[in-house]
Amino acid sequence: MKTLFNRGRLARPAPSQTPSKQGSGAGQVEARPEYLGVAAARPANMAMSATRTMARPIGLETAVTGLGTGVMCPAARPGTAQGPHRGPGQAQAQDPGTAQDPGTAQDPGTVRAQVAYPELTKPVDMDAAAEFIRLHRRECPEAGDVGLRLREIRSQIDLTGTYQHTSAELAFGARVAWRNSCRCIGRLYWQSLQVRDRRNVDSADDVAAECAVHLRAATNGGRIRPMITVYAPDRPGRPGPRIWNEQIVRYAGYQHPDGTVHGDPRNADLTSLALSLGWQGEGGKFDILPLVISAGSTGGQPRVFGLAHDVVLEVPFSHPRFDWFTELGLRWHAVPVITDMCLEIGGVCYPAAPFNGWYMGAEIGARNLADCDRYNQLPEIAARMGLDRSRDRSLWRDQALVELNVAVLHSFDAAGVTMTDHHTESRRFLTHLAREERAKRICPADWSWIVPPISGSATEVFHRYYDEADLRPNFFRHDRDLPGLHPGPG
Ligand code: ARG
């Protein structure tokens, strides 16, 4: 059983000052969701990215120091890794000239490639492959004979150092990776995950374009569909593509010289990286960051791709009783598509495999907008509510937190966008646990992530312990678990 400190909430110091409140989207707020992305927000410098259907590169063919070190997923053997963003193998060089928006390039001379590219030479571990194939055939006997398949895989590994999953194995592996994700409370629907097999996609441009397709399909006009897109795997001597963003949609955090951050401080590093790669942010509080992708086709160097404005669904926040709430100019994107975790199935690592479910309100209302080192909205909300902030014991934070969460749930409902609440999700999780028990399976869970960040003890999941087994297939982070990088639950 881990202690609460394992949540890492205290591991990262809060910024010395609260983020500035200027530049909010006040005035744009209305009851309907909006499709607003970078292209819509900045016609002057992002015009090239304004295609309607796909992400487009906006320049830069340099890499930077900073964000590039990390560990690889277990499938790729951490011991051999020097960095998560590994290069070449394929030399399909991109013509920078064709992709560049003439208006966006910043001086590339100031940043230089400093990314380490470990050799990926070790073959896939046959034991890991066999363990997965046995699991698959046990749960899906119609898939065929284990022995035959294992002989096939062994000879593929002998020949190429790796092996190819069948479509059925891939879909099963992705769903079970979700089922095994011990930090996720929303696993009841693991079997409904839609799997998009894009293992043939490994260029940065195509990865970006497919991310946009994923986001649109998963958003589904507000009726969100759990979905994963699996890109090319790591192969010996030929690493798959990497998406450097934490999610497809993230808000920029602009670091000021005095240490304060305007926007989302969580994304300050990625924002600096994107800026150094040629992206030009508008300096707003909710600017959508471009995708940062590296691949063999870019020689392993990261490039930025703006998301088309009509691909990103956002919800502006209002409160059912407080009319002033819209003046705060708060909003959030509809779909959390995680992009910085690799999918490991049977010893094979898929380093780019964006996946999404739908939001639980508290993720936004009790973390993203409330944490002191995120948007830190509680003082402002409490002030507007007229609460006594001179004493902790007035519980002004607690009252403001509840009303912020009311606003988040209310606004997603009003916008017709799927969102769950922490009480419903706690119940569903216990239903999932019971089902897994009936199926005679272990359901690993990390208490410190499963218990919601608001009203913990008012939810059933608080009042028990869980098995913490580390099962495969699973999702692993590349570098986010390194000290200093997003240590806590997201
Ligand atoms: N907590 C993250 C965020 O606020 C999202 C993590 C995944 N959440 C989910 N409901 N699938 O953006």
Residues whose N, C-alpha, C, O or C-beta is under 5 A from the ligand:
A	BS01	LIG	P336 G357 W358 Y359 M360 E363 N368 G490
